[in-house]
Amino acid sequence: MNRFGHIIIREWKRILSLKVFYLVMLVVPVLLFSFYAVIYQKEEAKHLSFAIWDDDQSPVSRQLTFLLEQREALNITRRVSSEAEVERLIQQGKILGAIHFPVNMQKDIYSRHPVNVTLYTNAASLVPAKMVYKAVAEVVITGSSGVILKKLIKTGMKADQAMALANPIKLNSYQLYNASYNYQEYLVPGLITVGIQMILIVSSMLALNYEWKTETMQELYELSKGSALTVITAKTIAHLVISWVNFILIAFVVFPFFDIGISAATGKFFVIYTLLSLACIGIGLFISALFKDVMLSGDTALFYTSPAFVFSGFTFPRWAMPWYDQYYATIMPYTPFLDAFFKVYYMNLPLHYAQADLNKLLLFCAVMFPTAILLFQRQFNTSKDEKAIRAVHN
């Protein structure tokens, strides 16, 4: 226990004194988390530039235009008169979409002929394009039903009968867990936690082989009596405690300040965060024990962690990816963490709903730590043999 304590305190001193550690583990997280949260401070995409192309110039088209003007997502900034003008304005970035009301639209509606209203969007900006579509679709569907309703009532039909004909199916839509499509609520936790995975793997990757670079491995060998188990256990505890410091920053500073997440789920978040931290530390120590060269270890860690956000399924479902991409996603701890995070933090479900995901994180720990111990013990033994050979030669 005395050796454990000495190595833990020694590791904390290294983290606080060596720039490569305290920048990655303490300075970068503060800047990164704040930066991510500030990016999406507006929370929702609103007042998207929009154009009206009205070839009908009828009371119906004017009413629909009025309804579009009331939509918070849209900001009607232009009146256009041709498709070429719409394309030019979208190419110049002056509008994100436009709607075309065709000639004789009102006449065709009253005569129950099909009407083709055309919506133009800039699908290169995928999310704004979907927001524009959602706002316009709601207005067009509601507005067209309203026109038919007025016409039926004018014929002497009762209001409830007219409503049944004008709008026979009523759709009730409920958005759960992010009803306002809040970017800050949705994206920031994901970006922060994927950043944590990268920070933990990179920092723990330096925990062992950086001892060679600073020429302190012999000191560590003597302090641990040549036990890789002692070294890796003590360094794991030291790095885990630092990761808890970052958890406090995330859960009790960043999230409350920007009003992100569900405070009642903080305890469950801590459990899955700790398992993610242990899995990442295990992977980092494994890489560090596998390669003595710091640059090679760093390249390996970055290559492994960089695609985590893309492959995790956060922005695109994993089941829709090719099988080899799905396989790659399974060998990153962020993937089961993210699945658990959605369940216990966004939905505030009990932990047992995420049991399968927690088991996967535990599997990372069960594989990585023993392997790292075996590899590092081999480094220790090799170092001892090399020292003995040098002593004989001298």
N, C-alpha and C positions, 0 to 999 in steps of 0.2 A: 504493500500500500504506500510505503514511503517513496519507493521508486516511481510509482504511478503519479503521486503528487508532484514530485520533482519534474517529471517529464511534462505534465500538464502545465505547470507554471512556466517551465522553460518554453513551451510552445506558445503560450500567451505572450511572453516577452518577445519572442521572435515575430509574432503577428503584429505587435505594437511597434516594433523597432525596425523591421525590414519593410522597405517601401513596397516591394512586390506583394506583400501580404496585406498591409493595412489599407493600401489603395484599393485592392480588389475586394476585400472583405468588409471594409467599414466606410470608405469614402465613396466608392462607385455606387453602392446600393442607395445611399441618401440622394445622390444626384439623379440616378436612374429612375427611382421610384417617383420622385417629385416631377421629373421631366415627363414621364408617361402620363401622370395625372393631369398636368397642366395642358398637355396637347389636346385632351378631350374635355376641356373645361366647359365648352359650350354644350356638352352632353348630347344634344340632338341636332340633326341636320334640318335647319329651318330656312325659310325665305330663299328657296332655290330659284334662281333666275329662270323665267318662263315667258314664252311668247304665245300670242293668240293670232291665228290665221282664220279670219271669219269671212267666208265667201257667201254666207247665207244672209247676214245682216237682218235677222228676224228677231221678234221678241223672245223666241226660244233660245237662240244663240246668245242673245244679250243676257238672258237669265242664267244660262250656264256659265257665261263669263263672270257674272257677278258672284255666283257660287264658288267658282275657282278662286276669285280674289279673296274670299273669306277663309280659304285654307291656309293654315299657318305654315305649312311646308312650302308653299309656292309664293313667289314674288313676281307678279306679271310686270315685266319691264319693257316689253316690245309688242308692237303690232306689225305683223308681216303680211306679205301678199303673194308669196310663192315658195315652193319647196326649195328652190335654189337659195333663197334668202335664209331659210331655216338652216340649211346645211352650212352656209357661210358663217352664220352667227355661232353655231355649235362648234365649228372648226376654230373660230377665233376665241372660244371660251366665254362668249358674252351671254350665252344662255345654256341651260342644261336640258331643256326640252321645249316642245311646242305642241299645240293641238290645232287641228284643221277641221272646221265646221264646213261641210260641203254645201254647194248651191242647192236650194230647194229642200234643205234639211227639215224645216218646220212642216212644209207641205207634205213631204213623204211620211213624217211621223203621224200627222193627222189622218193620212190616207192608209196608214198601217203598212207602208212599204218599208223594206229594210233600209236602214241608213248606216253608212260607213263613216264613222268619225275616226280620224287618223291621229295617233299620238306619236310624236318623234321624241326620242330620248338619246342621250349620249351614254351608250352602254359601256364606253371605256371607263366611265366613273360608275362602277357597278351599283354601289349602295345608293348614291343620289338618284340614279335612274330608277331604282326600285321604289324609292320614296315618292318620286314624281308620279310613277305609274299608280301607286296606291292612292294618292290624293286625287288624281284625275279619274280613276276608275270609280271611286266612291261618288264623285260629283256626277259623272255621266249616267251611272246606273240610277242614282236617286233622282236626278233631273229628268231623265227620260220617263221614269215611272210617274213623276209628278205631272208631266205634260199629258200623258194618257189619262191619268186620274181626273184632271180638270175637264178634259174632253168628255169623259164618260159621265161626269156629274152634270155637265151642261145638257146632256141628252135626257136628264130627268132620273138617272139611276141613283139609288141611295148610296151614301158615302161608303158604307161598309162593303156593299156589293162591288162598287167601283174599285175599292182598294184591293179586293180579292182578285179582280181581273187584271188590274194594273201591276200588282206586285203579289203574285200568287204564292211565292216562297219568300219568307223572311229569314235572313241569315243573321244569327246572333254570334258575334265574334268576341272571344275573350283571350287577351294576350297575357300569359302567365310568366312570372319571374323576371320580366323586363318589359312591362306593358308599354312604356313610352319609347322603346327602342333607344335607350340611353347608352351612348357610346362609352361614357366614362364608367358606368355601372357594369357594362359587359366586357369591354376590351382591357381596361386597366388592370383588373386582377389577373387576367390571363398573361398579360405582358410582364407584370411584376413577377409572377411565379415562374415563368419560363426564364426570366432573368436570374432568379434565385438558383435555378438548376445549373445554369452556366457558371455563376459565381462560385457555387459550392464545389462543382467538379474541378474548375480551374484552380481554386485555392488549395483544395486537398490534393490535387495532382502535384503541387509543389511541396507538399508536406514532407515527403521522403527524399526525392532526388535532389531537392534544393540543398539538402544537408551535404551532398557531395560537392555542389558548387561553392558553398560557403566553407568547405573543408572542416565541417563540424561532425562528420559521421562517426569518427573515432570517439569523440566525447559522448555521443548518443549511445554508441555501443557499450562503453564502460558504464554509463548511467543505468542502462537497462540490463546489464550483465549478459549481453548478447541475445536477448529475447525479442524476437520480432513481434510476438503476441503482446508483450508489454508495451512496446513502442506504438503499435497500431491502435491498441485499445486506448492508451493515454492521449494520443493525437486525435483520435475520433472524438473523445469526450471534449477536448479543447475546442475543436472546430464546431462541434454540435452546440456548445454554449454560445459561441459567436453567432451561429445561425439563429439562436433564440433571441439574441439582441436585435437582429434584423426582423425577426417575427414581431417583436414589440414595436419596432418602427412601423411595420406594415399594418398590424391589427389595431394599434392604439394611437397612431399618429396619422398616417397617410389615409387609411380608410375612413376614420371618423371625420377628419378635416374636410375631405371631399364627399362625405356622406355616401360611401360606397359599402355595399354588402349588408349583412344582417348581423348585428352585434350579438344576438342570442346564439349564433352559431360559432362564436369565436373559439370556444373550448374544443369543438369538433374539428375546426380548422387547425387548431394547434396539434391535434393528434395526427392528421394527415400530413401537415407540414413537417412534423418531426420525422415521420417515416420517409418522406421525400428527402429530407436532409441526410438521414442515415444512408439511404440508397445512393445518393449523389456522392457522399463522402467515401463510401465503399468503392464506387467506380473510380473516383479520383485517386484513391490510394492504390487501387489495382493498377492503374496506368502508371503511377509513380514507381511502383515496385517492378513493373514490367520493363520500363525503359529508364536507364540511368541519365540519359541525355535530356536536359530540360527542354530544349527547343523541340525535339521529337515528341516528347510527352505533351507539350503545349499544342502542337499541331494536331496530334491525335485527339486531344480533348476538345479542341475547337471544331474539328471535323465531325466529331460525334455529336456535339451539343447544338451546333448551329441550326440544323433543320428541325429542331424539336417542335417549334410553334407550327410549322407547316404540316408536319406529319402527325401531330397530336389529334387532329380532328376538330380543333377549335374553330377554324373558319371554313373547313370543307370536310364532309363526313368521311371517316376512314373507310367505310364499307364501299364507297364509290371510287376509292383509289385502286390502282393495280395491286395484285397480290404481294409483289415484292416491296412496295411502299408500305403496305399494311404490316408486313413482317418487320420492316425497319422500325416502324412505330412501336412495335412490341418490345424492342430491346432498349427503349428509353424510359426511365422512371417517370418522366413527366406525363406520359400517356395515361397510365392508371391513376396517377395523382389527379389529372385533369378530370377524368371520369368521376372520381370520388369528390372532387371539389364542386362540381356542378350539383351533385346530389346533396351533399351535406351543408354547403355554404349558400348556393343560390336557392335551392329548394328547401333548405333547413330540415332535411330528412334525418332520421336516426342513423347512427354509424353503421348499423347492420345492413342497411341498404347498399353500402359501399364495401361490404366484406370481401367480395371477390377482388376488388381493386386494391384493398389493403393487403391481401394475401400476395398479390403480385409485387408490391413494394417490399414486403418481407422476403420474398424470394430473391430479389436483387441483393438484399443484405446477406442472406444465407449463402449466396454464391460468391459475391465479391469479396467479403471480408476474409473468409478462409483462404481463398485463392491469393489475395494480397499478402496474407501472413506467410504462406508457403514461398511465394516469390521473394519477399523481402528477407526471409530467413536465409534463403540461398545467397542473396547479396551480402548479408551479414557474415555468413560462413566464408564466402569468397574473400571478403575484406580481411577476415581474420587470417586466412591462409596466406594472402598476399603480404600481410604484415609479418607473419612468421618467416616467409621466404626472404623478405628484405632484411630481417634481423640476422638471418644466417649469413647472407652475403656481406653484411657489414662486419 
